[in-house]
Amino acid sequence: MKKYKYILYKKFTIGVAALLMLVGCGLDEEVYSVYTPETFYSSEESVLSSLSGVYRNFALITGMGIEYRVLELPADQVLLHGKIQGWWANTDSEQLMEHKWDASHAYFTTTWNTFFATVGQTNGLIASLEASGMEDIEGPKAELKALRAYAYFYLMDLFGSVPIFLEPRVDPNNLPQQNSRAEVFDFVVSELQEAAEMLPSKTTVGAEYYGRLTKEAVYALLATTYLNGEVYTGTAYNAEAIDYANRVIESGAYTLLPEYFENFAPDNERNSEFIFGGVYTPNVPGGIGQPFVQKVLPGISGGLFGLPYTPQNGFGTRPSVEALYSEEDARKSMFLSHGELRDPRNGEVVMVERIVPDNNSQLYDPERSNSGPVPYVIIPATGIRNQPMNAGIKWIKWQIDPNTNGGNASNDVAFIRYADVLLTKAEALARQGDFEAARLIINEIRGRSGATPLDSINLDDILDERGRELAFEMTRRRDLIRFGKFTDSWEFKEESEPFRTIFPIPRTAIDANPNLEQNPGY
Protein backbone atom coordinates (compact mmCIF):
# COMPACT_ATOMS: atom_id res chain seq x y z
CA MET A 1 0.00 0.00 0.00
CA LYS A 2 1.33 3.41 -0.94
CA LYS A 3 1.36 6.12 1.71
CA TYR A 4 2.77 9.53 0.92
CA LYS A 5 2.52 12.36 3.38
CA TYR A 6 2.30 14.96 0.64
CA ILE A 7 -0.80 13.49 -1.02
CA LEU A 8 -3.87 14.14 1.07
CA TYR A 9 -6.35 13.79 -1.79
CA LYS A 10 -8.41 16.81 -0.84
CA LYS A 11 -9.37 18.92 -3.80
CA PHE A 12 -9.89 22.57 -2.92
CA THR A 13 -11.72 24.70 -5.43
CA ILE A 14 -10.08 28.10 -5.14
CA GLY A 15 -9.93 29.63 -8.60
CA VAL A 16 -11.78 26.89 -10.48
CA ALA A 17 -14.70 29.23 -11.13
CA ALA A 18 -12.27 31.77 -12.52
CA LEU A 19 -12.27 29.96 -15.86
CA LEU A 20 -16.01 29.41 -16.20
CA MET A 21 -16.33 31.97 -18.93
CA LEU A 22 -13.56 30.23 -20.84
CA VAL A 23 -15.11 26.80 -20.57
CA GLY A 24 -18.57 27.87 -21.54
CA CYS A 25 -20.55 28.30 -18.32
CA GLY A 26 -22.29 31.35 -16.97
CA LEU A 27 -20.77 33.60 -14.32
CA ASP A 28 -23.47 34.83 -11.96
CA GLU A 29 -21.70 35.65 -8.74
CA GLU A 30 -18.30 36.51 -7.34
CA VAL A 31 -18.00 33.72 -4.76
CA TYR A 32 -15.09 31.60 -5.94
CA SER A 33 -14.31 29.68 -2.76
CA VAL A 34 -15.17 29.39 0.89
CA TYR A 35 -11.48 30.06 1.49
CA THR A 36 -10.07 33.58 1.24
CA PRO A 37 -6.52 34.37 0.10
CA GLU A 38 -5.68 35.66 3.56
CA THR A 39 -6.86 32.59 5.47
CA PHE A 40 -6.48 29.56 3.24
CA TYR A 41 -2.76 28.98 3.72
CA SER A 42 -1.47 28.72 7.25
CA SER A 43 0.96 25.77 7.20
CA GLU A 44 3.03 23.53 4.97
CA GLU A 45 0.27 20.92 5.20
CA SER A 46 -2.28 23.33 3.70
CA VAL A 47 0.11 24.08 0.83
CA LEU A 48 0.69 20.39 0.14
CA SER A 49 -3.01 19.57 0.26
CA SER A 50 -3.76 22.19 -2.40
CA LEU A 51 -0.96 20.90 -4.60
CA SER A 52 -2.30 17.35 -4.29
CA GLY A 53 -5.61 18.50 -5.79
CA VAL A 54 -3.86 19.73 -8.92
CA TYR A 55 -1.80 16.56 -9.24
CA ARG A 56 -5.01 14.57 -8.86
CA ASN A 57 -6.40 16.37 -11.93
CA PHE A 58 -3.59 14.94 -14.02
CA ALA A 59 -3.98 11.47 -12.51
CA LEU A 60 -7.62 11.44 -13.58
CA ILE A 61 -6.59 12.07 -17.20
CA THR A 62 -4.83 8.71 -17.43
CA GLY A 63 -7.91 6.78 -16.25
CA MET A 64 -9.20 5.87 -19.76
CA GLY A 65 -12.01 8.39 -19.49
CA ILE A 66 -12.87 11.14 -21.93
CA GLU A 67 -9.49 12.91 -21.87
CA TYR A 68 -7.61 9.65 -22.52
CA ARG A 69 -9.95 8.93 -25.42
CA VAL A 70 -9.37 12.38 -26.92
CA LEU A 71 -5.61 11.83 -26.68
CA GLU A 72 -5.60 8.27 -28.03
CA LEU A 73 -8.61 7.37 -30.19
CA PRO A 74 -7.83 9.78 -33.06
CA ALA A 75 -4.43 8.08 -33.46
CA ASP A 76 -3.70 4.64 -34.90
CA GLN A 77 -3.11 2.48 -31.81
CA VAL A 78 -6.00 2.53 -29.31
CA LEU A 79 -9.54 1.85 -30.50
CA LEU A 80 -12.93 0.77 -29.24
CA HIS A 81 -14.89 -2.01 -30.92
CA GLY A 82 -18.61 -1.40 -30.57
CA LYS A 83 -20.28 -4.70 -29.71
CA ILE A 84 -23.24 -6.47 -31.32
CA GLN A 85 -25.54 -5.83 -28.40
CA GLY A 86 -24.55 -2.16 -28.16
CA TRP A 87 -21.86 -2.22 -25.48
CA TRP A 88 -19.12 0.32 -26.19
CA ALA A 89 -21.01 1.52 -29.28
CA ASN A 90 -20.56 5.25 -28.93
CA THR A 91 -20.92 7.88 -31.64
CA ASP A 92 -18.49 10.24 -29.91
CA SER A 93 -15.78 7.56 -29.88
CA GLU A 94 -16.53 6.52 -33.47
CA GLN A 95 -16.17 10.11 -34.66
CA LEU A 96 -12.75 10.34 -33.00
CA MET A 97 -11.54 7.11 -34.57
CA GLU A 98 -12.81 8.09 -38.04
CA HIS A 99 -11.80 11.80 -37.86
CA LYS A 100 -15.38 12.95 -38.35
CA TRP A 101 -15.84 15.26 -35.38
CA ASP A 102 -17.15 18.83 -35.32
CA ALA A 103 -17.16 21.71 -32.82
CA SER A 104 -20.14 20.32 -30.91
CA HIS A 105 -18.35 17.08 -29.97
CA ALA A 106 -18.99 16.54 -26.26
CA TYR A 107 -15.55 15.04 -25.56
CA PHE A 108 -13.80 18.22 -26.68
CA THR A 109 -15.95 20.30 -24.37
CA THR A 110 -15.07 18.06 -21.43
CA THR A 111 -11.35 18.07 -22.27
CA TRP A 112 -11.28 21.86 -22.68
CA ASN A 113 -13.06 22.23 -19.35
CA THR A 114 -10.70 19.79 -17.62
CA PHE A 115 -7.52 21.62 -18.55
CA PHE A 116 -8.92 25.11 -18.05
CA ALA A 117 -10.24 24.04 -14.65
CA THR A 118 -6.65 23.17 -13.76
CA VAL A 119 -5.54 26.58 -15.04
CA GLY A 120 -8.20 28.28 -12.92
CA GLN A 121 -7.33 26.23 -9.86
CA THR A 122 -3.63 27.03 -10.12
CA ASN A 123 -4.37 30.73 -10.73
CA GLY A 124 -6.40 30.90 -7.54
CA LEU A 125 -3.87 28.95 -5.50
CA ILE A 126 -0.98 31.13 -6.67
CA ALA A 127 -2.93 34.27 -5.72
CA SER A 128 -3.71 32.77 -2.33
CA LEU A 129 -0.07 31.93 -1.72
CA GLU A 130 0.99 35.45 -2.57
CA ALA A 131 -1.60 36.92 -0.21
CA SER A 132 -0.96 34.49 2.63
CA GLY A 133 1.99 36.22 4.26
CA MET A 134 3.79 32.88 4.50
CA GLU A 135 7.52 32.74 3.94
CA ASP A 136 9.30 30.43 1.49
CA ILE A 137 6.48 30.29 -1.04
CA GLU A 138 8.68 30.35 -4.14
CA GLY A 139 8.96 26.55 -4.30
CA PRO A 140 5.23 25.77 -4.24
CA LYS A 141 4.57 28.75 -6.54
CA ALA A 142 7.02 27.31 -9.04
CA GLU A 143 5.34 23.92 -8.75
CA LEU A 144 1.92 25.43 -9.41
CA LYS A 145 3.24 27.46 -12.35
CA ALA A 146 4.79 24.36 -13.87
CA LEU A 147 1.53 22.43 -13.48
CA ARG A 148 -0.37 25.33 -15.05
CA ALA A 149 2.13 25.40 -17.92
CA TYR A 150 1.64 21.67 -18.43
CA ALA A 151 -2.13 22.21 -18.64
CA TYR A 152 -1.47 24.93 -21.21
CA PHE A 153 0.81 22.55 -23.11
CA TYR A 154 -2.15 20.23 -23.60
CA LEU A 155 -4.49 23.09 -24.50
CA MET A 156 -1.99 24.35 -27.09
CA ASP A 157 -1.37 20.85 -28.42
CA LEU A 158 -5.04 19.93 -28.74
CA PHE A 159 -6.79 23.23 -29.53
CA GLY A 160 -4.07 25.54 -30.87
CA SER A 161 -4.83 29.18 -30.10
CA VAL A 162 -6.28 29.60 -26.60
CA PRO A 163 -6.49 32.44 -24.06
CA ILE A 164 -3.58 32.83 -21.64
CA PHE A 165 -5.32 33.86 -18.46
CA LEU A 166 -3.43 34.23 -15.17
CA GLU A 167 -5.86 36.00 -12.87
CA PRO A 168 -7.76 34.27 -10.03
CA ARG A 169 -11.09 35.44 -11.45
CA VAL A 170 -12.66 36.59 -14.69
CA ASP A 171 -14.21 40.01 -15.23
CA PRO A 172 -17.40 39.23 -17.17
CA ASN A 173 -17.17 42.68 -18.74
CA ASN A 174 -13.62 42.06 -19.95
CA LEU A 175 -13.42 38.46 -21.14
CA PRO A 176 -10.03 36.93 -21.93
CA GLN A 177 -8.56 37.45 -25.37
CA GLN A 178 -7.38 34.55 -27.51
CA ASN A 179 -3.62 34.11 -27.91
CA SER A 180 -1.94 32.57 -30.92
CA ARG A 181 -0.54 29.07 -30.69
CA ALA A 182 2.98 30.49 -30.96
CA GLU A 183 2.29 32.86 -28.06
CA VAL A 184 1.05 29.97 -25.92
CA PHE A 185 4.20 28.03 -26.85
CA ASP A 186 6.39 30.93 -25.70
CA PHE A 187 4.41 31.17 -22.47
CA VAL A 188 4.70 27.45 -21.73
CA VAL A 189 8.45 27.49 -22.36
CA SER A 190 9.01 30.61 -20.27
CA GLU A 191 6.94 29.35 -17.33
CA LEU A 192 8.64 25.97 -17.33
CA GLN A 193 12.11 27.50 -17.55
CA GLU A 194 11.37 29.84 -14.66
CA ALA A 195 9.85 27.06 -12.55
CA ALA A 196 12.78 24.72 -13.14
CA GLU A 197 15.15 27.15 -11.45
CA MET A 198 13.12 27.02 -8.23
CA LEU A 199 12.35 23.30 -8.05
CA PRO A 200 14.52 20.71 -6.28
CA SER A 201 16.54 18.15 -8.20
CA LYS A 202 15.41 14.54 -8.13
CA THR A 203 18.88 13.79 -6.75
CA THR A 204 18.26 15.83 -3.57
CA VAL A 205 14.74 14.80 -2.55
CA GLY A 206 13.56 11.72 -0.72
CA ALA A 207 10.90 9.13 -1.42
CA GLU A 208 8.22 11.38 0.09
CA TYR A 209 8.57 13.70 -2.92
CA TYR A 210 7.53 10.99 -5.36
CA GLY A 211 4.84 12.05 -7.82
CA ARG A 212 5.71 15.74 -7.72
CA LEU A 213 7.51 17.81 -10.34
CA THR A 214 11.26 18.03 -9.90
CA LYS A 215 13.75 20.14 -11.82
CA GLU A 216 14.48 17.19 -14.11
CA ALA A 217 10.79 16.50 -14.67
CA VAL A 218 10.33 20.08 -15.90
CA TYR A 219 13.41 19.71 -18.10
CA ALA A 220 11.74 16.63 -19.61
CA LEU A 221 8.55 18.62 -20.24
CA LEU A 222 10.64 21.31 -21.93
CA ALA A 223 12.33 18.71 -24.14
CA THR A 224 8.91 17.43 -25.22
CA THR A 225 7.61 20.96 -25.82
CA TYR A 226 10.63 21.90 -27.93
CA LEU A 227 10.49 18.65 -29.92
CA ASN A 228 6.96 19.60 -30.99
CA GLY A 229 7.80 23.28 -31.37
CA GLU A 230 7.83 23.23 -35.17
CA VAL A 231 4.23 21.99 -35.15
CA TYR A 232 3.19 24.79 -32.81
CA THR A 233 5.19 27.70 -34.26
CA GLY A 234 6.61 26.77 -37.65
CA THR A 235 10.17 26.93 -36.27
CA ALA A 236 12.22 23.85 -35.37
CA TYR A 237 13.78 23.69 -31.89
CA ASN A 238 15.80 20.50 -32.16
CA ALA A 239 18.90 21.95 -30.48
CA GLU A 240 16.79 23.05 -27.53
CA ALA A 241 15.12 19.63 -27.31
CA ILE A 242 18.55 18.00 -27.19
CA ASP A 243 19.76 20.48 -24.57
CA TYR A 244 16.91 19.78 -22.17
CA ALA A 245 17.00 16.03 -22.80
CA ASN A 246 20.70 16.15 -21.94
CA ARG A 247 19.97 17.99 -18.71
CA VAL A 248 17.78 15.06 -17.67
CA ILE A 249 20.27 12.47 -18.85
CA GLU A 250 23.33 14.13 -17.33
CA SER A 251 21.62 14.62 -13.96
CA GLY A 252 21.97 10.90 -13.33
CA ALA A 253 18.54 11.00 -11.69
CA TYR A 254 16.96 8.43 -14.01
CA THR A 255 17.89 5.20 -15.76
CA LEU A 256 16.19 2.62 -17.94
CA LEU A 257 14.82 -0.17 -15.80
CA PRO A 258 16.40 -3.57 -16.55
CA GLU A 259 13.09 -5.03 -17.74
CA TYR A 260 10.50 -3.13 -19.78
CA PHE A 261 7.41 -4.32 -17.92
CA GLU A 262 8.77 -3.21 -14.55
CA ASN A 263 7.50 0.21 -15.64
CA PHE A 264 3.93 -1.06 -15.55
CA ALA A 265 3.89 -3.31 -12.48
CA PRO A 266 1.39 -2.74 -9.64
CA ASP A 267 4.26 -1.71 -7.35
CA ASN A 268 5.99 0.55 -9.89
CA GLU A 269 6.15 3.61 -7.63
CA ARG A 270 9.48 5.41 -7.17
CA ASN A 271 11.17 3.52 -9.98
CA SER A 272 14.18 5.02 -11.73
CA GLU A 273 12.45 5.49 -15.09
CA PHE A 274 9.24 7.20 -13.97
CA ILE A 275 9.61 10.99 -14.39
CA PHE A 276 6.05 12.31 -14.07
CA GLY A 277 2.56 10.86 -14.21
CA GLY A 278 -0.51 9.77 -12.32
CA VAL A 279 -0.06 8.27 -8.85
CA TYR A 280 -2.76 5.75 -7.95
CA THR A 281 -3.65 4.54 -4.46
CA PRO A 282 -7.09 2.88 -4.68
CA ASN A 283 -6.69 1.13 -1.32
CA VAL A 284 -6.04 4.39 0.56
CA PRO A 285 -9.17 6.24 1.74
CA GLY A 286 -9.91 8.95 -0.81
CA GLY A 287 -7.39 7.55 -3.28
CA ILE A 288 -8.11 6.78 -6.90
CA GLY A 289 -7.13 3.84 -9.10
CA GLN A 290 -6.60 3.30 -12.79
CA PRO A 291 -8.77 0.84 -14.77
CA PHE A 292 -6.55 -0.22 -17.70
CA VAL A 293 -6.92 -3.96 -17.08
CA GLN A 294 -10.62 -3.69 -16.29
CA LYS A 295 -11.47 -1.81 -19.48
CA VAL A 296 -9.24 -3.77 -21.88
CA LEU A 297 -9.50 -7.50 -21.10
CA PRO A 298 -12.10 -9.75 -22.76
CA GLY A 299 -15.45 -9.90 -21.02
CA ILE A 300 -15.31 -13.31 -19.34
CA SER A 301 -17.19 -13.89 -16.09
CA GLY A 302 -15.97 -16.15 -13.34
CA GLY A 303 -12.62 -14.85 -12.18
CA LEU A 304 -10.61 -14.46 -15.40
CA PHE A 305 -6.90 -14.26 -14.47
CA GLY A 306 -7.93 -14.27 -10.83
CA LEU A 307 -9.74 -10.94 -11.08
CA PRO A 308 -12.60 -10.21 -8.67
CA TYR A 309 -14.70 -8.66 -11.44
CA THR A 310 -15.77 -9.24 -15.04
CA PRO A 311 -13.56 -7.18 -17.40
CA GLN A 312 -15.38 -4.68 -19.61
CA ASN A 313 -13.92 -5.71 -22.97
CA GLY A 314 -13.64 -2.14 -24.22
CA PHE A 315 -10.31 -0.87 -25.50
CA GLY A 316 -8.30 -2.83 -28.03
CA THR A 317 -5.80 -2.24 -30.80
CA ARG A 318 -5.15 -2.88 -34.48
CA PRO A 319 -3.18 -5.71 -36.09
CA SER A 320 -0.75 -3.12 -37.51
CA VAL A 321 0.28 -2.16 -33.97
CA GLU A 322 1.20 -5.70 -32.99
CA ALA A 323 2.98 -6.07 -36.34
CA LEU A 324 5.43 -3.32 -35.36
CA TYR A 325 7.18 -5.79 -33.03
CA SER A 326 9.57 -8.56 -34.01
CA GLU A 327 9.14 -11.96 -32.42
CA GLU A 328 12.18 -11.61 -30.15
CA ASP A 329 10.98 -8.26 -28.80
CA ALA A 330 9.79 -8.76 -25.20
CA ARG A 331 7.36 -5.88 -25.58
CA LYS A 332 5.27 -7.96 -27.99
CA SER A 333 4.11 -10.13 -25.10
CA MET A 334 1.67 -7.40 -24.03
CA PHE A 335 -0.76 -8.40 -26.80
CA LEU A 336 -3.61 -10.88 -26.49
CA SER A 337 -3.51 -11.85 -30.15
CA HIS A 338 -5.84 -13.59 -32.56
CA GLY A 339 -6.23 -17.20 -31.59
CA GLU A 340 -6.63 -18.99 -28.29
CA LEU A 341 -6.52 -16.69 -25.27
CA ARG A 342 -3.80 -17.66 -22.81
CA ASP A 343 -3.46 -16.81 -19.13
CA PRO A 344 -0.42 -14.46 -18.84
CA ARG A 345 0.35 -15.93 -15.41
CA ASN A 346 1.00 -19.48 -16.61
CA GLY A 347 0.48 -19.60 -20.38
CA GLU A 348 -2.50 -21.98 -20.12
CA VAL A 349 -5.38 -21.67 -22.59
CA VAL A 350 -8.43 -19.98 -21.08
CA MET A 351 -11.38 -22.38 -21.18
CA VAL A 352 -15.00 -21.24 -21.17
CA GLU A 353 -18.35 -23.00 -21.22
CA ARG A 354 -18.96 -21.59 -24.67
CA ILE A 355 -18.08 -18.43 -26.60
CA VAL A 356 -21.00 -16.00 -26.49
CA PRO A 357 -20.75 -13.50 -29.38
CA ASP A 358 -23.26 -11.06 -27.90
CA ASN A 359 -22.57 -11.31 -24.17
CA ASN A 360 -19.91 -12.26 -21.64
CA SER A 361 -18.66 -15.81 -21.85
CA GLN A 362 -18.53 -17.83 -18.64
CA LEU A 363 -15.21 -19.17 -17.38
CA TYR A 364 -15.28 -22.95 -17.32
CA ASP A 365 -15.60 -24.40 -13.81
CA PRO A 366 -15.74 -28.22 -13.71
CA GLU A 367 -17.60 -28.06 -10.38
CA ARG A 368 -20.36 -25.78 -11.66
CA SER A 369 -20.40 -25.66 -15.46
CA ASN A 370 -22.94 -27.64 -17.46
CA SER A 371 -21.31 -27.22 -20.88
CA GLY A 372 -17.85 -26.93 -22.40
CA PRO A 373 -15.02 -26.62 -21.93
CA VAL A 374 -13.97 -24.88 -25.15
CA PRO A 375 -11.00 -22.55 -25.70
CA TYR A 376 -11.80 -18.85 -25.77
CA VAL A 377 -10.67 -17.67 -29.21
CA ILE A 378 -9.99 -14.05 -30.20
CA ILE A 379 -11.02 -13.46 -33.81
CA PRO A 380 -10.10 -10.56 -36.14
CA ALA A 381 -12.35 -7.52 -35.99
CA THR A 382 -13.96 -6.37 -39.22
CA GLY A 383 -14.62 -2.79 -38.12
CA ILE A 384 -15.44 -0.63 -35.12
CA ARG A 385 -19.18 -1.37 -35.10
CA ASN A 386 -21.32 -4.46 -34.44
CA GLN A 387 -18.44 -6.71 -33.45
CA PRO A 388 -18.70 -10.03 -31.57
CA MET A 389 -17.50 -9.96 -27.98
CA ASN A 390 -14.44 -12.02 -28.89
CA ALA A 391 -13.31 -9.82 -31.81
CA GLY A 392 -10.21 -7.65 -31.77
CA ILE A 393 -6.68 -7.75 -30.32
CA LYS A 394 -6.38 -6.88 -26.62
CA TRP A 395 -3.36 -5.90 -24.54
CA ILE A 396 -2.05 -6.04 -20.99
CA LYS A 397 0.65 -3.40 -20.64
CA TRP A 398 -0.11 -2.26 -17.10
CA GLN A 399 0.20 -5.57 -15.30
CA ILE A 400 -2.55 -7.24 -13.30
CA ASP A 401 -2.75 -5.91 -9.75
CA PRO A 402 -3.42 -8.83 -7.37
CA ASN A 403 -4.78 -6.39 -4.79
CA THR A 404 -7.08 -4.52 -7.15
CA ASN A 405 -9.89 -2.62 -5.46
CA GLY A 406 -12.69 -3.71 -7.76
CA GLY A 407 -11.52 -2.56 -11.18
CA ASN A 408 -9.24 0.10 -9.74
CA ALA A 409 -5.56 -0.82 -9.82
CA SER A 410 -2.51 0.77 -8.19
CA ASN A 411 -0.11 0.75 -11.16
CA ASP A 412 1.10 4.32 -11.61
CA VAL A 413 0.88 5.67 -15.18
CA ALA A 414 3.66 7.87 -16.53
CA PHE A 415 3.11 10.89 -18.74
CA ILE A 416 6.88 10.94 -19.29
CA ARG A 417 9.39 8.13 -18.77
CA TYR A 418 13.15 8.26 -19.14
CA ALA A 419 12.83 6.15 -22.30
CA ASP A 420 10.74 8.95 -23.82
CA VAL A 421 13.50 11.46 -23.02
CA LEU A 422 16.05 9.25 -24.78
CA LEU A 423 13.77 8.87 -27.79
CA THR A 424 13.22 12.64 -27.83
CA LYS A 425 16.97 13.21 -28.00
CA ALA A 426 17.36 10.57 -30.71
CA GLU A 427 14.68 12.15 -32.88
CA ALA A 428 16.03 15.67 -32.46
CA LEU A 429 19.53 14.43 -33.37
CA ALA A 430 18.17 12.71 -36.47
CA ARG A 431 16.29 15.84 -37.51
CA GLN A 432 19.63 17.66 -37.30
CA GLY A 433 21.17 15.01 -39.54
CA ASP A 434 23.06 12.96 -36.94
CA PHE A 435 21.44 9.59 -37.62
CA GLU A 436 24.37 7.61 -36.24
CA ALA A 437 24.09 9.14 -32.76
CA ALA A 438 20.32 8.64 -32.95
CA ARG A 439 20.80 4.99 -33.94
CA LEU A 440 22.90 4.27 -30.86
CA ILE A 441 20.14 5.61 -28.61
CA ILE A 442 17.43 3.69 -30.47
CA ASN A 443 19.44 0.49 -30.07
CA GLU A 444 19.81 1.17 -26.35
CA ILE A 445 16.02 1.26 -26.09
CA ARG A 446 15.63 -1.84 -28.26
CA GLY A 447 18.34 -3.72 -26.40
CA ARG A 448 16.43 -3.47 -23.13
CA SER A 449 13.61 -5.52 -24.71
CA GLY A 450 15.80 -7.98 -26.61
CA ALA A 451 14.99 -6.52 -30.04
CA THR A 452 17.64 -6.89 -32.74
CA PRO A 453 19.88 -3.80 -33.09
CA LEU A 454 19.34 -1.70 -36.20
CA ASP A 455 22.27 -1.21 -38.60
CA SER A 456 20.88 2.05 -39.93
CA ILE A 457 17.82 4.21 -39.29
CA ASN A 458 15.66 6.88 -40.87
CA LEU A 459 12.94 9.07 -39.39
CA ASP A 460 10.27 6.43 -40.00
CA ASP A 461 12.30 3.98 -37.92
CA ILE A 462 12.25 6.47 -35.05
CA LEU A 463 8.47 6.87 -35.31
CA ASP A 464 8.09 3.09 -35.30
CA GLU A 465 10.32 2.75 -32.24
CA ARG A 466 8.32 5.39 -30.40
CA GLY A 467 5.22 3.41 -31.35
CA ARG A 468 6.68 0.25 -29.86
CA GLU A 469 8.14 1.70 -26.70
CA LEU A 470 5.34 4.16 -25.85
CA ALA A 471 2.29 2.29 -27.11
CA PHE A 472 -0.94 3.41 -25.40
CA GLU A 473 0.95 6.03 -23.32
CA MET A 474 -0.82 9.14 -24.73
CA THR A 475 1.97 10.28 -27.06
CA ARG A 476 0.90 8.75 -30.37
CA ARG A 477 -1.32 11.56 -31.66
CA ARG A 478 1.49 14.12 -31.20
CA ASP A 479 3.99 11.76 -32.80
CA LEU A 480 1.87 11.16 -35.90
CA ILE A 481 1.27 14.89 -36.34
CA ARG A 482 4.98 15.68 -35.96
CA PHE A 483 5.86 13.06 -38.59
CA GLY A 484 3.11 14.22 -40.98
CA LYS A 485 1.12 10.98 -40.79
CA PHE A 486 -1.87 11.85 -38.61
CA THR A 487 -4.29 12.28 -41.52
CA ASP A 488 -3.17 9.09 -43.33
CA SER A 489 -5.50 6.12 -43.74
CA TRP A 490 -5.19 3.03 -41.53
CA GLU A 491 -7.41 0.16 -40.42
CA PHE A 492 -11.00 1.38 -39.97
CA LYS A 493 -10.07 4.98 -40.95
CA GLU A 494 -9.87 6.70 -44.33
CA GLU A 495 -7.51 9.56 -45.16
CA SER A 496 -8.71 12.73 -43.42
CA GLU A 497 -8.42 16.48 -43.95
CA PRO A 498 -5.25 18.41 -42.93
CA PHE A 499 -7.16 20.66 -40.50
CA ARG A 500 -7.87 17.62 -38.27
CA THR A 501 -4.43 17.99 -36.65
CA ILE A 502 -6.01 20.63 -34.38
CA PHE A 503 -9.32 20.03 -32.64
CA PRO A 504 -12.11 22.64 -32.79
CA ILE A 505 -12.62 25.17 -30.03
CA PRO A 506 -15.76 23.80 -28.31
CA ARG A 507 -18.89 25.56 -29.44
CA THR A 508 -19.95 26.11 -25.84
CA ALA A 509 -16.73 28.03 -25.16
CA ILE A 510 -17.22 30.28 -28.21
CA ASP A 511 -20.83 30.90 -27.23
CA ALA A 512 -19.68 32.01 -23.78
CA ASN A 513 -16.73 34.13 -24.92
CA PRO A 514 -17.13 35.97 -28.24
CA ASN A 515 -13.40 36.81 -28.18
CA LEU A 516 -12.67 33.21 -29.20
CA GLU A 517 -12.24 32.51 -32.92
CA GLN A 518 -12.84 29.02 -34.29
CA ASN A 519 -9.99 26.99 -35.78
CA PRO A 520 -9.93 26.68 -39.60
CA GLY A 521 -12.04 23.87 -41.06
CA TYR A 522 -14.69 23.94 -38.35
Summary of the structure (lengths in Angstrom):
residues: 522
radius of gyration: 23.1
end to end distance: 47.5
largest distance: 72.1
contacts: 1767
relative contact order: 0.15
helix: 43%
strand: 9%
